[in-house]
């Protein structure tokens, strides 16, 4: 699969985007239920879209049915690896904006 590594035009310019990217790369983003579960065992770590799968950065970026359409729209494919966080940081932040940030279901 060919993955677009071109900038989406939304360069990482703001401190908020830099912080989001750092949290995505570390897996320590408050929107990931598996991360929330590490802090509070009462939080269900499961993905809201994929029963039986933990809601981690790897699942969200590479496997989740709930992000597949946006992954395809942003990167031109749904077949991604974690390397995309370095290969296309603006795309990763854009995916977070569209599927994680401010979302009530993720």
N, C-alpha and C positions, 0 to 999 in steps of 0.2 A: 504494500500500500504506500502511496505517496502522501507524505504529510507536509502540509504547508508550514514552513518556518518563517514566512514573511510576516512582518509586523502588520497587525490589523489596523494600524493607524492610531492606536491608543497606547502610546509609549508609557513606560513606567516613569512617570514624572512626579507624582504626588507621594507624600509620605504615607498616606493611607494605602496606596497601591503597593508600595514597597513593603509595608507591614503585612498586607494580605499575602503577597508572594512569599515572604519569609515564613509565615504561618503554614501556607500550603506545602512548602518544601520540607518543613519539619514535621508536618502532620498534626501540629498543635493548633488547629483552627477550631474555634468554639462552635462552629456549625457542624462539625463532624461528631456524630453521636458516639462513636467509639472513643473519641478523645474526652467527651463529656462524661462517659462512663468511667474513665480512669480517675476522674475527679470526684464523681458521685455515683456510687454503685447502684443507686436507684434509677438511673437513666438507662433506658434500653439502648444497647449499642447497635441495634439492627438498622439497616438502611430502610427508610420509609417507602422505597419503591421496590426493593428486592428482598423478599422474605428469606431469612436464613443467611444473609450476607451482612457482615459488619460494615458499618458506614465509616470507612476510612478514606484517606486521600487516594490510595491506590484503587479502591473499588470505585469511587466517584469519578476518577479520571480515566479509568481503563475498562470498566465493566458495567457500570450502572445503567440500567434501562432508562432511568429518569433523566440522565444527562446525554444520552446517545444522540438525540436530535441536535442539541446545541453543539456537541463535540463535532459532529459532521458539518454543521453550518460554519463553525469557527475554523476548524483545522482541515476540512475537506475529507475527513475519514473518522470512523469511530474506533479504529484500531490504533490506540496510542500506548505509549509507555511513559513511565515517570520522567524520562528524559525530556519530554516536552516542556517541563517546568523550567529547564535551562535553555532549550532550543527556541522556545517561543514564549517568553515570560508575559508579553502583552496578551497573547491568546489565553494563557492560563488564568490571568486576572480577569479577563472578559468572561470566561466560563464561570468563574466564581461569582462575578456580578450577576450573571443571568440565572445561576442555579443555586447559589448559596446565600449571598448577601441580601438581607432583607426578605428572604423567603420564609414563609411560615411553615412550609412542609419539609424543609431540609434543615 
